[in-house]
Amino acid sequence: MPYLVGSTPEPLDACCDGVNQIKGMAITIDEKRQACGCVKDAANKYSNIKQDAASDLPKKCGVPLSYPVSKTIDCNT
């Protein structure tokens, strides 16, 4: 959360580990849609998350995702 709310300029290792775990668990299209939904739901629980930080998180962690981290993404597309 510190990176996502702007408290730190870079994500912590534990945060990147979480991004990596999400990517590793979501292999099929259905799993990727479910993971996308979970990320979207989690992001929407916190009003203070900065959208630019959320969008940049996979890149900052070196873990490309097949969908952007966003509060408004349509996970069915």
N, C-alpha and C positions, 0 to 999 in steps of 0.2 A: 503493500500500500504506500510506503513512503515515496516511491518513484511515481506512482500513479496520481498522487495528489500534489506532487511538486515539491516534496520535502527534500528529496535527494536528486542530483542530476543524472544519476545512472541507476538502473535496477539492481537490487541486491541479488547475490548468488541464489538465495532461496527462491526468489521470484522467478528467475530464469529457469531454475530446476522445475518449477511448477509448469511453466510454459512448455518445457521439453517433455514433461510427463504427459501433458494433455495431447501433444502431438503424437507421442508414442502409443497412446491408448486409442486414438482415432484413426483407424486404417481404412475402413470401408466408407462409402458415401453416407450411409445411415449413421455410422459412428461419428463422422465429421459433422453432420448436421446436429447431432445430439450434443457434441462438444461445443459447437458454435452456440447453441441455445444456452448451455450452462454458462459459458463465458459472458454472453449477452445478459442473462439474468443476474449474474454476479455484478456486472458493471452497473446495471440499473439499480442495484440496492444502495449504491453510494453516490450521492449527488455531487460530491466534491472531486470525483475522478476527472482528470483533465483528458479530453478526447485525444489531443495530440500525443500525449504520453501513452495512452492506451493503444493508439494506432501504431506508434513506434516501438512498442514493447517487443514484439517478435524479432524485429530487425536488431534492436539493441542487444537482445539475448543471442543473436545468431541462430535463431530457430524459426525458419520461415513456415508460416501457416498457410493453408490454402484458402483462408478467409481472413478478412481484416477484423481486428478487435474493435468493436464498435457497439454503442448502445442502441443503434438503430438498424443494424444489418438484418436482412431477411435471410435467415439461415436455411430456408427451403430452396434458395436459388443456387 
